[in-house]
Amino acid sequence: MKPLFLLPVLTVVTVTACETLELTPGPDEQVAVDAGVQVDGGAPPKPKFATTAVDGGNLTIVQALSDQVFVAFDFDTGEEAPFVDAKWDIAFRRQRVRLRGGVNGDGGVAAIPLVDAGFADVTRAPDAGYLYDQPDGDDANTEPDTVFENAETWYRYDPTIHALFGRPIVYVVRSDEQQYFKVALESFYDKAGTPAVIQMRWAKLPAP
């Protein structure tokens, strides 16, 4: 009688990883970290802003994915700027938007929201009425009361589908170099539905 060899039974387990796409705004209990560059083991940081020229101005794609770290932009140079340096005009963290003026810095950056204005219809900067970011007031979060979120919130939130949509608002921003720019935040998502990939349309305006 031949010896009986028992072969081990191999069980193959397939694990499928599921990644949930977060479409809702980040919670307010996160504390913002005022740092413009994240440590990445010495690797060069990836650009958070990609700008292309479009008819009537520029279209900048903003990668504001972190719920703790702001990324910042300088309208005067049209380039990304360190959030910790005194060179930026506007900064983003998820749906949060700050200007380097008022409570958020000494750059004197201010803005006027023009509700229901067409981007092409804004051809000159207003001569008065500019607003600064203010300290946190009596509301449900601990964020500063900013021009882009409190004077006229740049987005509307749809609780039925948990999504943000840009409102028809053109903000006229006065930079730290006393230059004027019209700015519209048109979308919070990229084509794949990834949140916090903001489409920012902007163009320089003549001074008042």
C-alpha positions as CSV (number, residue, x, y, z in Angstrom):
1,M,0.0,0.0,0.0
2,K,1.4,3.4,-1.0
3,P,1.8,6.0,1.7
4,L,-0.9,8.7,1.7
5,F,0.4,12.2,1.5
6,L,-2.0,15.0,2.6
7,L,-1.6,18.2,0.7
8,P,-2.2,21.4,2.6
9,V,-5.3,23.2,1.6
10,L,-4.6,26.8,0.6
11,T,-7.3,29.3,1.4
12,V,-7.1,32.5,-0.6
13,V,-8.7,35.4,1.1
14,T,-9.4,38.5,-1.0
15,V,-9.6,41.7,0.8
16,T,-11.3,44.6,-1.0
17,A,-10.5,48.0,0.4
18,C,-13.3,50.5,0.3
19,E,-12.6,54.1,0.3
20,T,-15.4,56.5,1.3
21,L,-15.5,59.8,-0.6
22,E,-16.2,62.5,1.9
23,L,-18.5,65.1,0.4
24,T,-19.3,67.0,3.5
25,P,-17.3,69.9,4.9
26,G,-14.7,69.1,7.5
27,P,-15.7,69.4,11.2
28,D,-14.9,72.6,13.0
29,E,-13.2,70.9,16.0
30,Q,-10.0,70.6,14.0
31,V,-7.5,73.3,14.9
32,A,-5.9,75.0,12.0
33,V,-2.1,74.8,11.7
34,D,-0.5,78.0,10.4
35,A,2.1,76.4,8.2
36,G,2.6,76.7,4.5
37,V,4.7,73.7,3.9
38,Q,4.1,70.2,5.2
39,V,7.1,68.1,6.1
40,D,7.5,65.3,3.6
41,G,10.7,63.6,4.4
42,G,12.7,66.2,2.5
43,A,10.8,65.7,-0.8
44,P,9.9,68.9,-2.7
45,P,6.3,69.8,-1.9
46,K,3.8,69.3,-4.6
47,P,2.2,72.5,-6.0
48,K,-1.1,73.2,-4.5
49,F,-2.1,75.7,-7.2
50,A,-2.2,75.1,-11.0
51,T,-3.1,78.2,-13.1
52,T,-4.0,78.4,-16.8
53,A,-5.0,81.4,-18.8
54,V,-8.6,81.5,-19.9
55,D,-10.8,84.0,-21.7
56,G,-11.0,87.1,-19.6
57,G,-8.5,86.0,-16.9
58,N,-7.1,83.0,-15.2
59,L,-8.4,79.7,-13.9
60,T,-6.5,78.3,-10.8
61,I,-7.2,74.8,-9.5
62,V,-6.6,74.9,-5.7
63,Q,-5.7,71.7,-3.9
64,A,-7.1,72.5,-0.4
65,L,-7.3,68.9,0.7
66,S,-6.0,69.2,4.3
67,D,-8.4,69.9,7.1
68,Q,-5.6,71.3,9.2
69,V,-3.1,73.1,7.0
70,F,-3.9,76.2,4.9
71,V,-2.4,76.7,1.4
72,A,-1.9,80.3,0.3
73,F,-1.8,82.3,-3.0
74,D,-0.4,85.7,-4.0
75,F,-2.5,87.4,-6.6
76,D,0.3,90.0,-7.4
77,T,2.7,87.2,-8.6
78,G,0.0,84.7,-9.6
79,E,1.8,82.0,-7.6
80,E,1.6,79.9,-4.5
81,A,3.1,81.6,-1.4
82,P,4.1,80.2,2.1
83,F,1.2,80.7,4.5
84,V,3.7,81.6,7.3
85,D,5.3,84.4,5.3
86,A,3.9,87.9,4.8
87,K,3.5,87.5,1.0
88,W,0.1,85.8,0.5
89,D,-3.3,87.4,-0.2
90,I,-5.7,84.5,0.0
91,A,-5.5,81.1,1.8
92,F,-7.6,77.9,1.7
93,R,-8.3,75.0,4.0
94,R,-11.1,72.8,2.7
95,Q,-14.0,75.2,2.3
96,R,-12.4,77.8,4.6
97,V,-11.1,80.9,2.9
98,R,-9.0,83.7,4.6
99,L,-7.5,87.0,3.5
100,R,-4.3,88.4,4.9
101,G,-5.9,91.4,6.5
102,G,-7.9,92.2,9.6
103,V,-7.7,89.4,12.1
104,N,-5.7,87.2,9.7
105,G,-2.7,89.4,9.2
106,D,-1.2,92.8,8.6
107,G,-1.3,92.8,4.8
108,G,-4.4,95.0,4.6
109,V,-6.0,92.5,2.2
110,A,-9.7,93.2,1.9
111,A,-12.6,92.3,-0.4
112,I,-16.1,93.3,-1.5
113,P,-18.6,90.5,-2.4
114,L,-20.8,91.4,-5.4
115,V,-23.8,89.1,-5.3
116,D,-25.3,87.9,-8.6
117,A,-22.6,89.7,-10.5
118,G,-21.4,88.2,-13.8
119,F,-17.6,87.7,-13.9
120,A,-17.3,89.5,-17.2
121,D,-19.5,92.3,-16.1
122,V,-17.1,93.4,-13.3
123,T,-14.7,95.7,-15.2
124,R,-13.5,98.1,-12.5
125,A,-12.8,97.9,-8.8
126,P,-15.2,99.7,-6.5
127,D,-13.7,102.7,-4.7
128,A,-15.1,102.0,-1.2
129,G,-16.8,99.4,0.9
130,Y,-14.0,96.9,1.4
131,L,-14.3,94.4,4.2
132,Y,-11.7,92.7,6.4
133,D,-11.7,89.3,8.1
134,Q,-13.0,89.7,11.6
135,P,-12.5,87.8,14.9
136,D,-14.9,84.9,15.6
137,G,-18.3,86.1,16.6
138,D,-21.4,84.5,18.2
139,D,-21.8,81.4,15.9
140,A,-21.4,77.6,16.0
141,N,-17.7,77.4,15.2
142,T,-14.4,78.9,16.4
143,E,-13.3,80.1,12.9
144,P,-12.7,83.8,12.2
145,D,-15.6,85.6,10.6
146,T,-14.2,86.0,7.1
147,V,-15.4,88.0,4.1
148,F,-15.7,84.8,2.0
149,E,-17.7,82.9,4.5
150,N,-19.6,85.4,6.6
151,A,-20.2,88.6,4.7
152,E,-21.4,86.6,1.8
153,T,-20.7,82.9,2.0
154,W,-19.1,81.8,-1.3
155,Y,-20.9,78.4,-1.3
156,R,-24.3,77.0,-0.5
157,Y,-24.6,73.6,1.2
158,D,-27.2,71.1,0.1
159,P,-27.9,68.8,3.1
160,T,-29.9,66.3,1.0
161,I,-26.8,65.2,-0.9
162,H,-24.1,66.6,1.4
163,A,-22.5,68.7,-1.2
164,L,-21.2,72.3,-1.6
165,F,-21.9,74.5,-4.6
166,G,-20.4,77.8,-5.6
167,R,-22.7,80.8,-5.4
168,P,-22.8,83.5,-8.1
169,I,-20.7,85.9,-6.3
170,V,-17.7,87.9,-7.6
171,Y,-15.4,89.1,-4.9
172,V,-13.2,92.2,-5.6
173,V,-10.0,91.7,-3.7
174,R,-7.6,94.4,-2.8
175,S,-4.1,92.8,-2.4
176,D,-1.3,93.6,-0.1
177,E,0.3,95.6,-2.9
178,Q,-2.9,97.7,-3.4
179,Q,-3.7,95.9,-6.6
180,Y,-7.3,94.9,-7.4
181,F,-8.5,91.5,-8.6
182,K,-12.0,90.0,-9.3
183,V,-12.3,86.5,-7.9
184,A,-15.0,83.8,-8.3
185,L,-14.9,80.4,-6.5
186,E,-16.9,78.3,-9.0
187,S,-16.6,74.7,-7.7
188,F,-15.6,72.7,-4.7
189,Y,-15.0,69.4,-6.6
190,D,-12.9,68.2,-9.5
191,K,-14.4,66.2,-12.4
192,A,-14.0,63.0,-10.4
193,G,-16.0,64.4,-7.5
194,T,-13.0,64.8,-5.2
195,P,-13.8,67.5,-2.6
196,A,-11.7,70.5,-1.7
197,V,-10.3,70.8,-5.2
198,I,-11.5,74.4,-5.8
199,Q,-11.8,76.1,-9.1
200,M,-10.9,79.8,-8.7
201,R,-11.4,82.2,-11.6
202,W,-9.6,85.5,-11.2
203,A,-8.4,88.5,-13.2
204,K,-6.8,91.8,-12.5
205,L,-8.9,95.0,-12.5
206,P,-8.1,98.6,-13.0
207,A,-7.9,100.6,-9.8
208,P,-10.9,102.8,-8.8
